[in-house]
């Protein structure tokens, strides 16, 4: 048997006993362990057992830098005897006869390692971010400069996100192939047009100079139907279309006005990033001389910004009512206090440009999914004249003209009143809408009851009642 003691902090290192590569038990730190076997032949059971092995490893965030010698000098044999072997993830000591010792490994905090990258290519048309597996954005990095991504993001996802109106065509990089995990740093389309790569341990190698990643990003639309084309039309465009002949002399049965699906008036501007180049308006297979900018997407996301929700810092924050008021939307949205207090609340409209239908999504900075969603309609379909015909009857105004130009949250906080005791408050007024335990000091009782009945009522009220 052998006696071994490993000294150290249990929050930094651990020691374990293995036998023939199989875990047996933990080895207590700072305690002499005399129950370690050097193995050998057992004449009773006629079996040969291997010696025990001690494995000492640093916990996450720490590394062992010394204190576990690779060999010691034996003055009897005048030879160096092998002791601890650095396996990489741990230090190993195989128990031998008389192999006693007291070891104190030196430990220090592990220095972070980095993935050094430079994102190039069409840098103005995409962004780079690190995203948690649950979808929460952890960090956004600039393009065109060297960035150092720390290994604290190990296991998270590095993404190349095209700007609205653009699509990623190719992603190339010079990151070397890793022979252990048999993969380099490879970006692939996650199905939404975003190119993603999971960050692995071999990526954080502090390489200098930084590796490069080039993304080719081109203008394009992934949502507009190939059978339709959307145009941004002002008064000049509509007046120009009004003078376009609606019939074709070679085919008098064709009425070109039937190719106009809808003319929709929207009460706010269309975001510039989804407006394409100016082109000739087409009606069926007829190309007119009227020029109008195209709209690249038929479902447009409009960011209404972020609202930081503060509070009083006490329980009244969670008794308050939080009401989200939105531009051009008739109904308000009631928000659950626990989902918004102390959080950043962001709002987006998803506009269907064919119908004016709007999906309102409300997010906080914690949940990936919307905390609230409603559907409404804004704008209206308007009539348009083509030659001598007026098409599309006037639709009713959808939404509301509420003079609200930005989203805001209206907070209604309960009245806080001074109390005489820890759990009682004093209030003067009518007994309307009051619930719970109530004691009355002065009572003005209006009733047609008898004097005796009124006296009994006053007595009961002054002694305290529970109103449900």
N, C-alpha and C positions, 0 to 999 in steps of 0.2 A: 504494500500500500504506500501511497505517496501523500505528502502534505503540501498543499498549494494555497496561497492567499493572493487575491487580486484586490488591489485598493483603487478606489475611485468614486465618482459621483454617479448615482443611479440615473440621473437625468442626462448624463453624457455618454456613458458606456454601459455595456452589458457583457456578462460572462456566462457561457453555457457549456454543458458537458455533453459530448457526443460519444457514441461507440459504434465503430464500423460505419461511420457516416450517418448514423441515425441519432436524432436528438433524444437525450435521456432526461435532463433536468437543467434548471438554472443553477449557476454557481453563485452563492451569496457573496456580495462585495464586502471588503473590509473584515472578513471572517476567515480564519484558518479552516480549510476543508481537508479532513484526514481520510475521507472515504473515496479515494481515487485509486483505481486499479491499473497496474501495469500489464494486466493480462497474463497469459501463459497456459500451461497444461494443467488440467484438473484431474488427478488420478482417481478421484472418487467417481466422478461422472464421465471420465475418459473423454473429455472434450477440451479443445483449445479455444480460448477466448482472446479477442484482440484487446489491446490496451485502450484506456479511455483517452479522449482528446478534449482539450479545453479550447474553446473559441472565444476570443475577445474582439468585440466590434464596437465602433462608435455609433451613437444614435444619430438620427437625421439632424443635420445642421452642425455636426462636429466631426473632427478627424483626429486620429491617433498619430502623434508625431515622434514618439520615442518611448523609452521605458520598458520595452519588451525586446531584449537582446536576441540577436540571431544565433549567438553561440556564447559559451562560457569556457574558460580554461580550466581543465582538470589537472591539478598538480600531481596526482598519482600517475596518471597515464601520460602526462605532459602533452595532452592533445586538446584541441577545441571540441567541445561537445555541442551538437546542434540543439538549440532551444526553440525559439519562436520563428515561425515561417510566415512571411507576409503573403497571404493568398490574394489580397486585393480588397475584398469586401470585409475581411476579418484577419486576425492573427491566430495561428494555430500552434498548439503545444501538445505533442504526443507524450503521454506519461510513460516514463521508464523507471526501472528499479532504483529507488533512492533519489528519485527526481523531485527533490523538495525545493521550495522557493517562495519568496515574497516579492511580488512585482507591483509597481505603481506606474502604469502607462501615463505619459504626458498627453494631454488632450487640449485642443484649441478649437475655437469656432471655425467652421469651414468657410473659406472665402467663396463668395458667389462667383459663378462662371457665367459667361455671356455668349449669346449668339449675335455676332456682329454682321449686319447686313446693310446694303445700300439699295433702295428700291428706285429703279430707273424706268426708262421707256416713256410712255405717255403719262407723265407724272401729274399733269393737271386734270386728268380725267378719272382718277381713282384715289381711294384712300386705303390705308393699311391699319388694321386693328387686331388686337388679341382678344379673343372671346372665350369665356368659360364654357364648359361643355353644356351648361344649362341655357346658354345664349346671352348671358350678361356680358356687356362690353367692359373689359378690364383696362385697356390702354389703347390709345390711338397714336400712331407714329407718323412723323413727316416723311415725305418722299424726297428723293434727290440728295439726301445727306446720309452720312453713316449713323446708324442707330444701334444701340446695345440693348438687346432683349435679355433680361436676367433669367436665371434658371428657376426663379420662383414661379415662372409660368410653365414649368414642366407639365405636360399632359394637357395644356390648354391648346386652343386652335388659333393659328395665325391666318388672317384672311386678307385677300385683296378684293375690295368692294368697288365696282364701277359706279361712277356718278350717274344720277338719273339721266336717261336719254342715251347712255353709252353701254356697250357690251364688251367684255373681255374676249379678245380673239386668241391670244397666245400668252403663256407665261414661261419664261426660260430662266435658268440660273446656273451658276457654276459650283454649287455645293457638291463636295465629293461624295462618292458612293461609300456607304458604311458597310464593311464586310461582316460585322457581327449581326446587325439587325437587317442587313441586306436591303437597305433603302437609303436614298439620299433625302434632300429636302424637296418634296414633290408636291406641287399645287395642282389640285383637281377641282373641277366644277362640282359644287355640292348639290346641284340640281336647281338652284335659284339664280344662277349666273354669277355667284360669288365663288372665287377660287380659294380653297382652304388647304391647310397642311397642319397636321397634329405635331406639336413640338415634343421631340424625344430627347433622351438624355445625351445622345451623341451629337446633337445639334449645338450644345453649349460647350464649345471647345476653345473659346477666346481667340479665334483665328484673327490674324492681322497680316495683311490688310483685310478689310471686311469683304465677305462674299457679296456678289451682286445678284439682284433679281430684276429682270426686265419684263414689264407687262405691256403688251400691245392692246390698246383700248380704242375702239372705234365707235363712231356715232351709229346709232341704230335703235330700232324699236322691237321689243319682244312681245308687245301686247296688242297693237292695232291689228284688226282683222285684215287679211290680205285682200278681202273683197270690197273693203270700204276705205275711204280716205277722209281724214278729219282736217278741217281748215279753221284758222282763226280769222273770222270775218268782221270787219268794221263796216261803217256806213258806205265807204267807197266800194268795198267788195260787193256788198248787197246791191248797191245801185248799178254796178257793172253787170252783175248777173241778171238784173231785171231786164236788161237790153239784149240778152242772148236769145236767139230764136229757139223756141221750144220744140219745133218740129223739124224733121229732116225731109227735104223735098223728095229724096229718093225712097223714103219709107215713111209715108204720112201717118202710119199707125203709131209711131214712136212719139211719146211725149217726154221730153228731156227733164221736165220738172219732177217726174216721178222718181228720178234718181237722187233727189234730195230727200234724205231720210228725216231730217229735222233741222230747224234753226233754233238754237237754244241760247237764251240770254242768261248769263251768269253774273251775279252781283259782285264778284271780285275778280282780280286779275289772274290769268293763267300763269303759273311759274315759268320763268324764262328758260329753265333747263329742259322743258318738254316741248318747246317751240322749235320747229325745224326751219329749214331754209324756205324761201319764197319760191313758189312754183305755180304753173298754170292750173287753174281749177278744171277738173274733168267732170263731165256729166255723162256717165256711161262711157262710150268710146269716143265721145266728142271732147276735144281739148279746146277750151275757151281761151280768149285773150286776157281774161281776168287773172291777176296775180294775187296770191294770198299765201301767208306762211302755213306750213303744215303743222299739225299737232302729232307728236310722236307716240303718244300713249292714249288709249281710250279709258284707262283707269288711272287717275292722277292723284298722287299723294301730296297733300298740302300741309306743311308743318306750321302749326300755330304757336310754336314756342313752348317754353317751360316756365312753370310757376313754382317757386319755392314756398312751401307751406310751413310756416312757423307755428307758434302757439304761445300760450301763457306759461307753459312748463309745469302744469299741474293737471289734475284729473278733469278739469273743465274742458280741456282740449278734446277729450273723448266723449263729453256730453254735448259738445257743440254740433251744429248742423253745417255741413260743407256743401255748397250748391255751386256747381260749375255753370257759368253763363257764357254762351257762345255767340259769335257773330252770325246773323241770318238764320239761326236755328230757334224755332219757337219754344221748344221745351227745354227746361234746364235739367241738369244731371245731378242727382244726389249721390254724394261720395261717402263711402264708409270711412269714419275717422281713422281707424287703425291702418288703413291703406294709404293715407295721405299726410297725416301729422308727422312733421319732421322730414318729409320726403320731397323730392323734386317731381312734380306732376307735369307731364307733357301731353299735348293734344295734337291729333292729326285728323284731317278730313281725307277720305278716299272718295273722289268724285267720279261718277259715271257720266262721261261727257255726252253720251247719247240721250240720257233721260233726265239728268240733273239730280239723280239720287245720290245721297251722301251718307257714307258710313263714318260715324264719329268714333274714333278709338282713343281711349284715355289710358295712359301708362304712368306708372311710377318708376323710380330708378332702382327698384328691387326686383319686381316681377317682369319676366320676359313677355308674358301674355298681357293683353289689355285688362285693366281692372274694371273697365266699363266699356260697353259698346252700344250705340243706338243708331238707328237709321232714320233719315229725314230726307227732305227734298228741298232744293233751292232753285231759284231762277224760274223761268217759265218758257214755254214754247211760244214763239212769236210768228205771226203771218209774214209771208214774203211774196213779193210780186215778181212774176216772170211774164214778160210781154203784157198781155191784157188779162192774165189770170192771177188771182190771189189764192195762194195755197196755204194750207195749214191754219186752221182757225185759231184765234187767240186763246192761249191757255191761261188759266188762273195763276196768279202769283203764288209760288210756293215758298215756304220759309217765312221769314218775318223781317221787316225793316225796323230794327230795334236800335239803330244808332250805335250799336256795339261794333267796334272795329278790331277788338282783340279779346281773347279769352281771359276770363278772370274768375276767381273763386270768391263767392260771398259767404261769410262766416257769421252764423247766428249763435252767440254764446249766452248760456243761461245767466240770469242775474245772480250775482254773488252778494249775499246779505250778511251783516254782522250778527254773530250769535252770542247769547249770554253764556251758554255752556258749550261743551265740545260738540254736541250733536243736535242742538236746538238753535233755530234762528228766529228773529223777531220780525214780524211783518204786520203792517196796518192795511186793511182793505176788506173787500167782500170775500166771502167764502165761496169762490168760484174757481174750479180747476185745481183745487188743493187736494192732495192725496197723502196718506201716511198718518203718523201719529201727530196730533195737534192738541195743544193746551191753549185755553182762552183766558185772557186777563180781564178785558172789558168787552161786554157783549151788547150789541144793539139788536134786539130780537124783534122782528116785525112778524106778528102772527095773530090770528083770530082766536088762538087757544085761550083757555081760562087762565087766571092769574096763578093758580096752583100748578097748572101744567107748565106755564112759562118758567116758574121757579125751579121745577124739576129739570127742565131742559138746561137752564143756566148752570145748575149744580153739576149735571153730567158733563157739560162742555168745559167747565172750569177744572174738573178733575182729569181731563184729558180723554180724547176719543181717537179711534183709528178710522180714518175715512178711506174706503176702497173705491 
